[in-house]
């Protein structure tokens, strides 16, 4: 089958007029391909990370070491997705896309190593879904809402769209 860009064109969810390398706060979500539960499990409303989940958390925290003036704020690693708040204070030097490409690339590489050396559950073709979701946090109220959402995510797991386990 020959590539036809008109058939495969995906609609961007990014704001066209917004510079994603400007100073801003971003709420991001990345979902495991096929929503496989690779990073741990929920027990008594608490996320219990396995080694792979801890690797995801450590990699997020290492963003600050790899990108000057980019800070990792609240986050949660769930069994098959990740939510975080990233603060970009670089004002034009680093884009959110660069940070997310790095995060997804590093975690994929480390996860593949874990499959080879630590018997982590294998995945099919790619670790993460192709896209990631982001939301610009315009003010303190937006930040508080997303931070609360992150902290409540394990408690709200039974109603989460990423939860493919039937609780009924």
N, C-alpha and C positions, 0 to 999 in steps of 0.2 A: 504494500500500500504506500503510495507516494504522499509525502507531507503536504498538507494544504493548510497554510496559516489561517485562512478564513474559517475553516471548520474547527481548528484547535485553539482559536483565540480565546483567551481567558480575560474576563473583566477584572481590572484591578480594583481592589478595595481601598487603595491609598488615596488620600486627598491630593488632587492634582496641584493645588496652589500652595501646599505645605512643603517646606524644606525639611526633610527627615534627618538632616545633619545639623539642624539648628538646636539651640539650647531648648530642651524639653524633657518632660517625663513621659514615658511610654509604658503602657500595660501590654505585655505580650503573652501569647499562648502558642505553644507548639504541641502537636498531637502526634503520637506514634502511628506509623503507617498501619492500617488495618486495626487500629486501637488495641493492639496486643498489650496485655498487662505485664510489662517487662521490668518495672522499677520497684515492685513491692506490692503491699496489700494494705487495705484498710482493716483495722481491728479496733473495735470499741471507739469509733469515730476518730481514730488517730491513724495517720499514714506511717506505716512501718516500712522504711526503705530497705531494700536489699543492696548488695554491693553495687549493682548497676545504677540504682536510684541515688546512692551516695555519690557515685561518679558524676551524675547529672548535676547534683547540688554543688559539688566541688568545682565543676567546670563553670557553672554560672558565677560562683564567687570569684573565680579566676579572671573573669572578664576585666575587672579593674586592673589587674596586673598586665593585661595585654592591650588595653585601650586607655590612653591618657584622658583624663577628665570624663570618664564614663563610670558611673557608679551603679552598683546592684543594691536595690533596696529590698522590699518584701518579695518573697517567692515561696512556692510550694511545688514539690515534685509529687505527682500523683502516680498511680500504677501505670497509666498509659498517656499521660500528658504533663505539661509543665506550664505554670503561670509565673510570671515575674514582672517586677517594675524596674525599669532601667531609667536612670537619669543621665542625660547627655548634657554635659557642660562644655563640650568642645567647640561649639558655635562654628560649624562648617568644616571641621577637621575630620570628623567621623560620622558616618551615617548609620542609622538603625539597621539598614540592610547589611552593612559590613559586619556589624556586631552579631547579627543573627546568622549570617553565613558562617562566621567563625564558630559560633556556639554549636550550630548543627553539624558542621564539619568535624570539629574536635570530638564532640560526643559520639558521632558515628564511628570515627576512627577508634576511639577508646572502647566503644561497645564491641566492635569487631574483634579487637584484641581480647576482650573478656570472653567472647564466644570461643575463641581459639584456645585460650589458656585457663579459663576459670569456669567453663561449662555454663556460661550464661545462655539463656534461651535464644536460639537463632531467630532472625527475622527474614522476611522475604523481600529481597531486592534493595530496599532502602529502610533505614531506621525511622525517619520522620516523614510525615506527609509533606508534599512539595511546598506548600505555602505555610505561612504562619499568620496568626491574627495579631493585629496591633490596634491599640486605641491611644490617642493622644490625651493626656491628662491635663486639662486646661487650667485647673485650679485646685485648691486644697480639698474641696468637696469631692471632685473626681478622684483625687488620690485616695482619700479616706474610703470612698466606696469600693475602689478596686483592692485596696489593702485589706479591707474587711472581707471582701469576696475571697481573696487568697487565703486568709486565715481560717475562714469558715468552710473552705472547699472539702476537707476530709469529712466534716460533719454532714455536709450536704451531698455527699457522694451518691446515696441512693437515687437522687433526683438529677444527677449530672448527665448531660448529653453524651459525655465520653464513657459513661458506665454502660457497657454492653452486657452486663450480667443481669439477668431477670430476677428481681427481688420479690416478685409476687408469688 
